[in-house]
Amino acid sequence: MIAEFLSYGFVQRGLAAGSLVAASCALLGVFLVLKRLSLIGDGMSHVCLTGVAVALLTSANPVYMSVPVVVLSSLGIMKITQKFKIYGDAAIGIVSAAGLSVGLLITALAGGFNTDLLGYLFGSILTVSRDEAVLCGILLAAVLAGLFFFYRDLTSACFDEPFARTRGVPVRAVNTALVVVTSVAVVLAFKVVGIFLISALLIIPPVSALLISRTFKQVLWLSAAFGVGSVWAGVYLSFLFNIPSGATIILVNLLFLAGAYIYSKTGGLHAR
C-alpha cells in the first residue's frame, strides 16, 4: 500500500513541497512563538484570501499574486506597530480584518466560491505543481541560510530585544526579515493545509518541541521534525481513508502536541 502510494508523481510532489514548507514554517514558528507573534500566520492567511481572490478574478497564478499582497501587509503590520505604538497582536488583527473583508468582497465580484477557491481555503496538497515545489525548496534554503549566518542575532532579538540593541544587533531589520519570510511561507503553505489552517503549521510544531526539548537548537530541529512528520502521516492517512489532507495534517500535529504534553508531564523531562 505504501509503495503504491509513493508511486504517484503528484503524491511525490505534494510530499516534497509539504515537507519543505512544513519545515520552514516550523523553524520560523519557533521565533514567532517566543516573540509572541505566532498569530501573524493567522493574520497573513486571511490576507492570502485577497491575493487568491484577485488571482481568480484576473486568471493569474494565486501564489505569485498573493506573495506581494501578503508581504506588503506584513510590512504594514510592522509599520502600524511602530508608528501608532500598539501591540503586535492588535496590528495583526487590524490587517487581518482588512484582508479578509477585501478578499470576501473580491470573491463576490468574481462570482462567489468555486472549486478552485475552496481548494485554497481548505488545502489541496496533491495539486502542488513542480514550480511550487521548487519555490518551497528555495524558501527552506533561505530559512536555513538565515539561521546559519544570523543565528546569534536572531536568538538575541528573540529573547531580549533591549540587550540585543546594546550589542549592536539590528533588531528592527531582524524582525522585518522574519515577518517578510514568514509571509512567503504562509503563501506557499496554503496549498498544503489551506488558508484557514496555515497558522497551525507555524504554532503547533514549535509548541510541541518546546515542551520536550532541553536546548534551543533541539527546539528548532525537533519542531521541523514534527512539521515534516505530520505532513507525511497526514497525507498518507488522507490517501488511505479518503479524507481532507489539510485537516488531517493538522490533526496529526495535535496528536504530536498531546504526546509531547503527556511526555513532559509523566517524568520525561525529569528523567534527564
C-alpha positions in Angstrom: 0.0 0.0 0.0 2.8 2.5 0.9 4.7 1.6 -2.3 1.6 2.2 -4.4 1.0 5.5 -2.5 4.5 6.7 -3.2 4.5 5.6 -6.9 2.3 8.6 -8.0 4.1 11.6 -9.2 1.5 14.0 -7.7 2.0 12.4 -4.3 5.8 12.7 -4.6 5.5 16.4 -5.5 2.9 17.0 -2.7 5.1 15.3 -0.1 8.2 17.1 -1.2 6.5 20.5 -1.2 4.7 19.8 2.0 7.8 18.7 3.8 9.8 21.7 2.7 7.1 24.3 3.6 6.3 22.5 6.9 10.0 22.6 7.9 10.2 26.3 7.0 7.0 27.1 8.9 8.1 25.1 12.0 11.6 26.8 12.1 10.1 30.3 11.6 7.3 29.5 14.1 9.8 28.9 16.9 10.9 32.6 16.8 7.3 33.8 16.3 6.0 31.8 19.3 8.8 33.1 21.5 8.3 36.7 20.3 4.5 36.3 20.9 3.9 37.0 17.2 2.5 33.5 16.5 -0.9 34.8 15.4 0.8 36.6 12.5 0.3 33.4 10.5 -3.4 33.6 11.1 -3.5 37.3 10.1 -1.5 36.7 6.9 -3.5 33.7 6.0 -6.6 36.0 5.9 -4.8 38.4 3.7 -4.0 35.5 1.4 -7.7 35.4 0.6 -7.3 38.8 -1.1 -4.4 37.6 -3.2 -6.2 34.4 -4.2 -9.5 36.2 -5.0 -7.7 38.8 -7.2 -5.8 35.9 -9.0 -9.1 34.0 -9.7 -10.7 37.3 -10.9 -7.8 38.1 -13.3 -6.9 34.5 -14.2 -3.4 35.0 -12.6 -1.4 32.5 -10.6 -2.7 32.7 -7.0 0.8 32.0 -5.5 2.5 34.8 -7.5 -0.4 37.2 -6.9 -0.5 36.5 -3.2 3.2 37.0 -2.4 3.4 40.8 -2.9 0.0 41.3 -1.3 0.9 39.3 1.9 4.5 40.8 2.1 3.2 44.3 1.8 0.6 43.5 4.5 3.3 42.1 6.8 5.3 45.3 6.4 2.1 47.2 7.1 1.8 45.4 10.4 5.3 46.4 11.4 4.6 50.0 10.4 1.4 50.1 12.4 3.1 48.7 15.4 6.0 51.2 15.2 4.0 54.3 14.2 1.0 54.0 16.4 2.7 52.4 19.3 0.3 49.5 19.6 0.9 45.8 20.4 1.7 43.4 17.6 -1.5 41.4 18.1 -3.7 44.5 17.7 -1.8 45.4 14.4 -2.3 41.8 13.2 -6.0 42.0 14.0 -6.4 45.2 12.0 -4.6 44.0 8.9 -6.2 40.5 9.2 -9.7 42.0 9.3 -8.9 44.3 6.3 -7.5 41.5 4.3 -10.4 39.1 4.9 -13.0 41.8 4.2 -11.4 42.8 0.9 -10.9 39.2 -0.1 -14.6 38.4 0.5 -15.7 41.4 -1.5 -13.5 40.4 -4.4 -14.7 36.8 -4.2 -18.2 38.1 -4.5 -17.3 40.1 -7.6 -15.5 37.1 -9.0 -18.7 35.0 -8.9 -18.6 33.6 -5.4 -16.9 30.5 -4.0 -16.0 27.8 -6.6 -14.0 24.6 -6.6 -10.6 26.3 -7.1 -11.2 28.8 -4.2 -12.3 26.0 -1.9 -9.1 24.1 -2.6 -7.1 27.1 -1.4 -9.3 27.6 1.6 -9.0 24.0 2.9 -5.8 22.8 1.2 -5.1 20.7 -1.8 -1.6 19.3 -1.3 -1.8 16.8 -4.1 -2.3 19.5 -6.7 1.0 21.2 -6.0 2.9 21.9 -9.2 6.6 21.3 -9.9 7.3 25.1 -9.9 5.6 25.5 -6.5 7.7 22.6 -5.1 10.8 24.4 -6.3 9.7 27.6 -4.6 9.2 25.6 -1.3 12.8 24.4 -1.7 14.1 27.9 -2.2 12.1 29.1 0.9 13.6 26.4 3.1 17.1 27.1 1.8 16.6 30.8 2.6 15.4 29.9 6.1 18.4 27.6 6.8 20.8 30.2 5.4 19.3 32.8 7.7 19.7 30.5 10.7 23.3 29.7 9.8 24.5 33.2 9.2 22.4 35.2 11.6 21.7 32.7 14.4 23.1 34.9 17.2 21.3 37.9 16.0 18.0 36.0 15.7 18.3 34.4 19.2 19.3 37.7 20.8 16.4 39.6 19.2 14.1 36.8 20.2 14.9 36.5 23.9 16.0 40.0 24.9 15.5 42.9 22.4 16.9 45.7 24.7 20.0 43.7 25.4 20.3 42.8 21.7 20.2 46.5 20.8 23.1 47.3 23.2 25.1 44.6 21.4 24.5 46.4 18.1 22.0 43.8 16.8 19.8 45.5 14.1 16.6 44.3 15.9 14.2 46.1 13.6 15.8 44.7 10.5 15.8 41.2 12.0 12.1 41.5 12.9 11.2 42.8 9.5 13.1 40.0 7.8 11.4 37.4 10.0 8.0 38.7 9.2 8.6 39.0 5.5 10.0 35.5 5.2 7.0 34.2 7.2 4.7 35.9 4.8 6.2 34.0 1.9 6.0 30.8 3.9 2.3 31.5 4.6 1.6 31.9 0.8 3.3 28.7 -0.1 1.6 26.8 2.7 -2.0 27.5 1.6 -1.8 24.7 -0.9 -0.6 22.3 1.8 -3.2 22.8 4.6 -5.4 25.6 3.3 -5.8 29.3 4.2 -7.8 28.7 7.3 -5.3 26.2 8.8 -1.9 27.8 8.0 -1.3 29.3 11.4 -1.4 25.7 12.9 1.8 24.9 10.9 3.5 27.9 12.5 2.4 27.3 16.1 1.8 23.6 16.9 5.2 22.1 16.0 7.2 24.7 17.9 5.0 24.4 21.0 5.3 20.6 20.9 9.1 20.9 20.6 9.3 23.5 23.4 7.6 21.0 25.8 10.2 18.3 25.5 13.5 20.0 24.4 16.4 20.9 26.6 18.2 23.3 24.3 17.2 25.9 21.8 18.8 24.0 18.9 16.8 21.0 19.9 13.7 23.0 19.8 14.4 24.1 16.2 15.2 20.7 14.8 12.5 18.8 16.7 10.0 21.4 15.6 11.0 20.8 12.0 10.8 17.1 12.5 7.2 17.4 13.9 6.2 19.5 11.0 7.6 17.2 8.3 6.3 14.1 10.1 2.8 15.5 10.3 2.8 16.1 6.5 3.9 12.5 5.7 1.5 10.9 8.2 -1.3 13.3 7.3 -1.1 12.8 3.5 -0.8 9.0 3.9 -3.9 8.9 6.2 -5.9 11.1 3.9 -5.0 8.9 0.9 -5.8 5.8 2.9 -9.2 6.9 4.3 -10.1 9.4 1.5 -10.3 12.4 3.9 -9.1 16.0 3.5 -5.3 16.2 3.6 -5.0 19.7 5.2 -7.2 18.9 8.2 -5.5 15.5 8.6 -2.1 17.1 8.7 -3.2 19.5 11.5 -4.9 16.7 13.5 -1.6 14.7 13.3 0.2 17.8 14.6 -2.3 18.0 17.5 -1.6 14.3 18.3 2.1 15.1 18.4 1.3 18.0 20.8 -0.7 15.8 23.0 2.1 13.2 23.1 4.7 15.9 23.9 2.5 17.2 26.7 1.9 13.7 28.2 5.7 13.0 27.9 6.6 16.2 29.7 4.1 15.6 32.5 4.9 11.9 33.1 8.6 12.2 34.0 10.1 12.6 30.6 11.7 15.9 31.4 12.6 14.9 35.0 14.4 11.8 33.8 17.0 13.8 32.0 
